[in-house]
Amino acid sequence: MSLFKARDWWSTVLGEKEEFDQGCLCLADVDNSGSGQGDGAQAEDLLLEVHLRDPILQVEVGKFVSGTEMLHLAVLHSRKLCVYSVSGTLGNVEHGNQYQLKLMYEHNLQRTACNMTYGSFGGVKGRDLICIQSMDGMLMVFEQESYAFGRFLPGSLLPGPLAYSSRTDSFITVSSCRQVESYKYQVLAFATDADKRQETEQQKLGSGKRLVVDWALNIGEQALDICIVSFNQSASSVFVLGERNFFCLKDNGQIRFMKKLDCSPSCFLPYCSVSEGTINTLIGNHKNMLHVYQDVTLKWATQLPHIPVAVRVGCFQDLKGVIVTLSDDGRLQCSYLGTDPSLFQAPKVESRELNYDELDVELKELQRIIKVVKSQGIWPMPEKEDDLKVYAMVSSNFDPVSQATDVEIGTDVVPSITVQVTLQNRIVLPKVKLSIYVQPPLVLTCDQFTFEFLAPEMISTVSFSVYLKRSYTPSDLEGNAVVSYSKPTDRNPDGTPRVVQCKFRLPLKLICLPGQPSKTANHKLTIDTNQSPVSLPSLFPGFANQSDDDQINVMGFRFLGGSRVTLLASKTSQRYRIQSEQFEDLWLITNELILRLQKYFEKQGIKDFASSFSGSIPLQEYFELIDHHFELRINGEKLEELLSERAVQFRAIQRRLLTRFKDKTPAPLQHLDVLLDGTYKQVIALADAVEENQGNLFQAFTKLKSATHLMILLIGLWQKLSADQIAILEAAFLPLQEDMQELGWEETVDAAISHLLKTCLSKSSKEQALNLNSQLNIPKDTSRLKKHITLLCDRLAKGGRLCLSNDAAAPQTMVMPGGCTPIPESDLEERSVEQNSTELFTNHRHLIAETPVPEVSALQGVSE
């Protein structure tokens, strides 16, 4: 916002619900009286108003009538050009002078007009000729009452602004190719006639010369207006207002200067030359501002009450340099620059001496309060009573009529189950939003709800159904109900954002059916407990076969979609075995077994129940899933790159064909149509392949999350980790809810594990000083990630402790248990040695390199 505003000298509003643009304002002595009018807002300010029936595109004033050098008014309509004379007679009464508008002549146009310009074309004396540009790029020249000729501009697609330079006797416009082009009037006059444009090559050679451009300059953007000024006889300048810049060109098309504008411009006017060799320019923009530039230097900025679409500078009575602006809704204003004197005078501030002893006492008191607040924890403390309570209840039975639609699970009947969420508010909450989340491929019949709690102590309940949509298992059966609302406070009446969430667990039977146990399997796990074994039918009552009493220690599960899991309970030892053909399928049954055992013994009053895992961590099976997921990511990148290449090729062929079809001379297609059809089929096939790969990648990521949950569970049972340590592992191994091509699981997990190995699991201070790469780029392979996961398990086996407190960076003493073979740590050790050597080099040379150099692939990606 400018400090100075344009001072309003005279203003009015034109028309009713009409639109105006840059061609609707003209400043001239149209009545040939030689005196300006206007002295405040008077009744006679409006001299003449005539309804012309047709829309008006542009108005100009010049010597348009033969036999006289008087000024006349030219009005351009879409299909007609009219020239009028404006005359006035002195009034003898208080109503003032009377003005009349008389039609001198008119031209009916064969083409729809866009804009016009005028001047002494060809160097004629004492009269002005008019040139009209049509919407299809034709220049029509009128020698006052007669039509002279018409010429098509070469390659014209959309018309641009048009201006005439009397010094070079040429027309200057901006084409749809974003080029400033200049055409000599003599070349236009002797070129091929526009009516013969579509005839044969023989007539081109016989009827005239080809229309060629005098000079052209590519400005790289569309132009809003062109203005040609000459404040001395030696040279003239061509000003072009673009969408982001304005340019000043010489007569031959060379750039004198250009200025990049901060705001989108709306109009401009080069109006004078204050000093030798410089030109002042007014530029209006869409922020209600009018800037005054001397060449490229901003000299003044003033604020207008509207967005100007046209600006002129004129002289009214004895007042010179009046700025006339017109807005698109008809606000016409005459204003001047400057400021009004301010009568405000700031009062004197009473000075008082500072008492430094009192200030010291106040500072110490504030420091004491800050220490007390820090010692009490986070401030402000949360309220004891919640503003909103959320409860979730899962139905114990399936829906009588399944709500599953569009499922992709073979021949199995897919059930659905109802979940009921209840909200109870304590205060008035106008806008409350409830969002439900479950793990895919589980889907909800509705996942978004809104509430209006206009009174306290209201209760609202919503219900929705959950079912399995695709033929693979979700990574978790836990759902989450998240409620977001805003609570108004004294400092923020609009409300402070708050979130309340409630978790619920879906039953295993929603995705699993009873199945036949299998004696053989590729993957097996054994869970040890400290309590006597429990019969499996009592743990899984919904999956027990009542007719088979001998199989109380064996139970089979079949997931919807086909995969099977077998659970065995030992008769003599306190062990349970879970086995399956797929490694990731072990997770849900293993987790469900441990949860149900804990619940069973809690009901029995046994509080010291514990489970453990004493086998080897199945890293190789886990690594196979990582490799499969990473392979699909790489394949997706290749397919998208190939699809991008084929799309570029398809557009290039389209441009070639469009050029051939637009050519007036028929030419053979040279099998471009066959190539276009083949490329189109390739694009469609590649798009289908990308979509199929994305589906496979989504399924692989779900399986990888299931296997990751299983690995975290086994590591926690293996090392008897606490809940806080398991939470750290989950944050490191499961950082993403959704896998994306730009940020994938592999690089994110590798960065998190590297941070753990560098901090709480570091073996020496050298590793703590190791700087990790801060850029997360897709790796070339998974060898580094697998090495770090193996190293993490080895550090935990040696007694490492996961911790995020301040002492996490302290090196810990690793105790090697008997019978364990150390795993090579070449990756971190090599990097630490390289960094040590780099530090020695930089210290010796007095150089410091803090920012890592990006890889070549990253630089190529930026350049592309």
Secondary structure, DSSP 8 states (H G I E B T S, - for coil): --SSB-EEEEEEE-SSS----GGG---S-TT--S----SSS-GGG-------SS-EEEEEEE--STT----EEEEEESSEEEEEEEEEE--SSTT--EEEEEEEEEEE-SS-EEEEEEE-GGG-SS--EEEEEETTSEEEEEETTEEEEEEE-TT-SS---EEEETTTTEEEEE-TTSEEEEEEHHHHHHB--GGGTTS-HHHHHHH-B----SEEEE-SS-EEEEEEE-SSSS--EEEEEESSEEEEE-TTS-EEEEEE-SS-EEEEEEEE-SSTT--EEEEEETTSEEEEEETTEEEEEEE-SS-EEEEEEEEETTEEEEEEEEETT-EEEEEE-------------------HHHHHHHHHHHHHHHHHHHHT-SSS---SS-SEEEEEEEEEEE-SS----S-B-TT----EEEEEEEEEESS-EEEEEEEEE--TTEEES--EEEEEE-SSS-EEEEEEEEEE-BSS--S--EEEEEEEEEE--SS-TT-EEEEEEEEEE--GGGTEEEE---S--SEEEEEEESS----HHHH-GGG--TT-GGGTTEEEEEETTS-EEEEEE-SSSSEEEEEESSGGGHHHHHHHHHHHHHHHHHHTT-----EE--S---HHHHHHHHHHHHHHHHHHHHHHHHHHHHHHHHHHHHHHHHHHHH-SS----TTHHHHHHHHHHHHHHHHHHHHHHHHHHHHHHHHHHHHHHHHHHHHHHHHT--HHHHHHHHHHH---SS--SSS-HHHHHHHHHHHHHHTTT-SSHHHHT----------S-SHHHHHHHHHHHHHHHTT-----SGGGGS-------TT------HHHHHHHHHHHHHHHHHHHHT----S----HHHHHHHH-
